Structure formats: structure tokens, C-alpha cells
């Protein structure tokens, strides 16, 4: 195990991890958008699945939950910012 004795070394590691997770999140969101577009244009396409119907189900379940669903939707939207 290597111990970083430099001052601020931990902050650089955390910044690197944050940057990596940010990049991965952007890639996943882009793939999700592509999957939605392909699903809407082509129906049930292999390797894409039923993304649109899953999202519709999520929105319906959030709508049925009332105020808790509204709070959950706000939390989900803030995660994407």
C-alpha cells in the first residue's frame, strides 16, 4: 500500500474520482437517451429492451405516490444537475 505524504494528495484523488464519476454519469445518460430514441423509433429492439415503458411506469408510480412522488422526482432531477 502506498501512502501519499504530500499535502493535498487526498484532495487530488477525490477530485479525480469525482471527475471519473461525472464522466461515467454523462455516458450513461447519453446511452439512456439513445436507448429511448431507438426504443421509440423501432419498438422493442434487442439489447435496448423496453426503456420507454419502464420510464412510463416510473412516472406513473411517482404520480400515484402523491407528495412523496413529487419529492422523489425533485431529488431525481437534482441528481442529474
Sine and cosine of phi, psi and omega as CSV:
sin_phi,cos_phi,sin_psi,cos_psi,sin_omega,cos_omega
0.00,0.00,0.76,-0.65,-0.01,-1.00
-0.99,-0.14,0.78,-0.63,0.02,-1.00
-0.97,-0.26,0.80,-0.60,0.00,-1.00
-1.00,0.09,0.91,-0.41,-0.05,-1.00
-1.00,-0.09,-0.06,1.00,0.01,-1.00
-0.97,0.26,0.54,-0.84,0.06,-1.00
-0.96,0.30,0.75,-0.66,0.01,-1.00
1.00,0.08,0.03,1.00,0.01,-1.00
-0.90,0.43,-0.60,0.80,0.03,-1.00
-0.92,0.40,-0.59,0.81,0.00,-1.00
-0.92,0.39,-0.59,0.81,0.04,-1.00
-0.92,0.40,-0.62,0.78,0.03,-1.00
-0.91,0.41,-0.68,0.73,0.02,-1.00
-0.91,0.42,-0.65,0.76,0.03,-1.00
-0.90,0.44,-0.62,0.78,0.04,-1.00
-0.90,0.43,-0.69,0.73,0.04,-1.00
-0.90,0.43,-0.66,0.75,0.02,-1.00
-0.88,0.47,-0.68,0.74,0.04,-1.00
-0.89,0.45,-0.65,0.76,0.00,-1.00
-0.91,0.42,-0.71,0.70,0.01,-1.00
-0.91,0.42,-0.57,0.82,0.05,-1.00
-0.90,0.44,-0.70,0.72,0.02,-1.00
-0.90,0.43,-0.69,0.73,0.02,-1.00
-0.90,0.44,-0.63,0.78,0.03,-1.00
-0.89,0.45,-0.66,0.75,0.02,-1.00
-0.90,0.44,-0.64,0.77,0.02,-1.00
-0.91,0.41,-0.69,0.72,-0.01,-1.00
-0.90,0.43,-0.66,0.75,0.02,-1.00
-0.91,0.42,-0.63,0.78,0.04,-1.00
-0.91,0.43,-0.68,0.74,0.04,-1.00
-0.91,0.40,-0.58,0.81,0.05,-1.00
-0.91,0.42,-0.69,0.72,0.04,-1.00
-0.89,0.46,-0.67,0.74,0.05,-1.00
-0.89,0.45,-0.67,0.74,0.03,-1.00
-0.88,0.47,-0.63,0.78,0.04,-1.00
-0.90,0.43,-0.71,0.70,-0.01,-1.00
-0.89,0.46,-0.70,0.72,0.00,-1.00
-0.91,0.41,-0.64,0.77,0.00,-1.00
-0.91,0.42,-0.64,0.77,0.00,-1.00
-0.95,0.31,-0.57,0.82,-0.02,-1.00
-0.98,0.18,-0.61,0.79,-0.13,-0.99
-0.92,-0.40,0.06,1.00,-0.03,-1.00
0.98,0.20,-0.68,-0.74,-0.02,-1.00
-1.00,0.04,1.00,-0.10,-0.04,-1.00
-0.99,-0.12,0.69,-0.72,0.03,-1.00
-0.84,0.54,0.53,-0.85,-0.01,-1.00
0.94,0.33,-0.08,1.00,0.05,-1.00
-0.96,-0.29,-0.62,0.79,0.01,-1.00
0.97,0.23,-0.36,-0.93,-0.02,-1.00
-0.96,-0.27,0.91,0.42,-0.06,-1.00
-0.90,0.44,-0.71,0.71,-0.05,-1.00
-0.89,0.46,-0.69,0.73,0.00,-1.00
-0.93,0.37,-0.54,0.84,0.07,-1.00
-0.91,0.40,-0.65,0.76,0.02,-1.00
-0.93,0.37,-0.64,0.77,0.05,-1.00
-0.88,0.48,-0.67,0.74,0.05,-1.00
-0.88,0.47,-0.64,0.77,0.04,-1.00
-0.89,0.45,-0.71,0.70,0.01,-1.00
-0.90,0.43,-0.65,0.76,0.03,-1.00
-0.91,0.42,-0.66,0.75,0.01,-1.00
-0.93,0.38,-0.59,0.81,0.07,-1.00
-0.92,0.39,-0.60,0.80,0.03,-1.00
-0.93,0.37,-0.58,0.81,0.02,-1.00
-0.95,0.30,-0.37,0.93,-0.06,-1.00
-0.99,0.16,-0.16,0.99,0.03,-1.00
0.95,0.31,-0.76,-0.65,-0.08,-1.00
-0.92,0.40,-0.55,0.83,0.04,-1.00
-0.91,0.42,-0.63,0.77,0.06,-1.00
-0.90,0.43,-0.61,0.79,0.04,-1.00
-0.90,0.43,-0.69,0.72,0.02,-1.00
-0.90,0.43,-0.66,0.75,0.03,-1.00
-0.90,0.45,-0.64,0.77,0.03,-1.00
-0.90,0.44,-0.65,0.76,0.03,-1.00
-0.90,0.43,-0.67,0.74,0.02,-1.00
-0.90,0.44,-0.69,0.72,0.01,-1.00
-0.89,0.47,-0.69,0.72,0.01,-1.00
-0.90,0.43,-0.60,0.80,0.03,-1.00
-0.93,0.36,-0.45,0.89,0.05,-1.00
-0.93,0.37,-0.46,0.89,-0.02,-1.00
-1.00,0.07,-0.09,1.00,0.00,-1.00
-1.00,0.08,0.00,0.00,0.00,0.00
